[in-house]
């Protein structure tokens, strides 16, 4: 028996973003406050919170995306990346952005 897949659409489009501006501003303010109040220790939490909001409101070709990364999972990587950046006198810092994007991609899937 053929399985029917649900395809999400918005105004006739199969790919769209359904998050709102006020939500985005709220998440940015919350992330900034938490990062500032913890002197940067909770920055990985801020990253996962904001990125999760973006991904969870994104639909590509009718398939909703889902982010399932955690701040604790990122925190371990974050410590390791900072350690390598310090011992290489900042050189490894050029790779941190790439490593972070790779971590985000590994923790992003399609729901349907």
C-alpha positions as CSV (number, residue, x, y, z in Angstrom):
1,X,0.0,0.0,0.0
2,X,1.4,3.4,-1.0
3,X,2.2,5.8,1.9
4,X,0.9,9.3,1.6
5,X,3.3,12.0,2.8
6,X,1.9,15.3,4.2
7,X,3.4,18.2,2.4
8,X,3.2,21.6,4.1
9,X,2.5,24.7,2.0
10,X,2.2,28.4,2.8
11,X,0.5,30.7,0.3
12,X,1.1,28.1,-2.4
13,X,4.8,27.7,-1.6
14,X,6.5,24.5,-0.7
15,X,9.5,26.2,0.9
16,X,9.0,28.9,3.5
17,X,9.9,30.3,6.9
18,X,7.0,30.8,9.4
19,X,8.7,32.5,12.3
20,X,7.8,36.0,13.4
21,X,9.8,39.1,14.0
22,X,8.7,39.6,17.6
23,X,9.6,36.0,18.4
24,X,13.1,36.5,16.8
25,X,13.7,39.7,18.8
26,X,12.6,37.9,22.0
27,X,15.0,35.0,21.4
28,X,17.9,37.4,20.6
29,X,17.2,39.5,23.7
30,X,17.0,36.4,25.9
31,X,20.1,34.8,24.4
32,X,22.0,38.1,24.9
33,X,20.9,38.4,28.5
34,X,21.7,34.8,29.4
35,X,25.2,35.1,27.7
36,X,25.9,38.4,29.4
37,X,24.7,37.3,32.9
38,X,26.8,34.1,32.8
39,X,29.9,36.0,31.4
40,X,29.7,33.9,28.2
41,X,29.6,30.5,29.8
42,X,26.0,29.9,28.5
43,X,26.8,31.1,25.0
44,X,26.4,27.5,23.6
45,X,22.9,27.5,25.1
46,X,22.1,30.8,23.3
47,X,23.4,29.4,20.0
48,X,21.3,26.3,20.2
49,X,18.2,28.2,21.4
50,X,18.3,30.7,18.5
51,X,19.4,28.2,15.8
52,X,16.7,25.8,17.0
53,X,14.0,28.5,16.6
54,X,15.2,29.2,13.1
55,X,15.3,25.6,12.0
56,X,12.1,24.6,13.6
57,X,10.3,27.3,11.7
58,X,11.7,26.3,8.3
59,X,10.0,24.2,5.7
60,X,11.9,23.0,2.6
61,X,10.1,21.4,-0.3
62,X,7.1,20.7,2.0
63,X,9.2,19.0,4.7
64,X,9.5,20.7,8.1
65,X,13.0,20.8,9.5
66,X,13.8,19.9,13.2
67,X,16.8,20.8,15.3
68,X,17.6,18.3,18.0
69,X,21.0,19.6,19.3
70,X,21.5,20.4,22.9
71,X,23.5,23.1,24.7
72,X,25.2,20.4,26.8
73,X,26.2,18.6,23.6
74,X,27.6,21.8,22.1
75,X,29.3,22.8,25.4
76,X,31.8,19.9,25.2
77,X,32.7,20.8,21.6
78,X,32.9,24.5,22.6
79,X,35.5,23.8,25.4
80,X,37.5,21.6,23.0
81,X,37.5,24.3,20.2
82,X,38.5,27.1,22.6
83,X,41.3,24.9,24.0
84,X,42.7,24.3,20.5
85,X,42.3,27.9,19.6
86,X,44.3,28.9,22.7
87,X,47.1,26.4,22.2
88,X,47.5,27.3,18.5
89,X,47.6,31.0,19.3
90,X,44.3,31.6,17.6
91,X,44.9,29.8,14.4
92,X,42.3,27.1,15.1
93,X,39.8,29.8,15.5
94,X,39.4,30.0,11.8
95,X,38.0,26.5,11.8
96,X,35.6,27.0,14.7
97,X,32.9,28.5,12.4
98,X,33.1,25.5,10.1
99,X,33.0,23.1,13.0
100,X,29.9,24.9,14.4
101,X,28.2,24.7,11.1
102,X,29.0,21.0,10.8
103,X,27.6,20.4,14.3
104,X,24.4,22.3,13.4
105,X,24.0,20.2,10.2
106,X,24.5,16.9,12.1
107,X,21.8,17.9,14.5
108,X,19.2,19.0,11.9
109,X,16.7,16.6,10.3
110,X,13.4,16.6,8.5
111,X,10.3,15.7,10.6
112,X,8.2,14.4,7.7
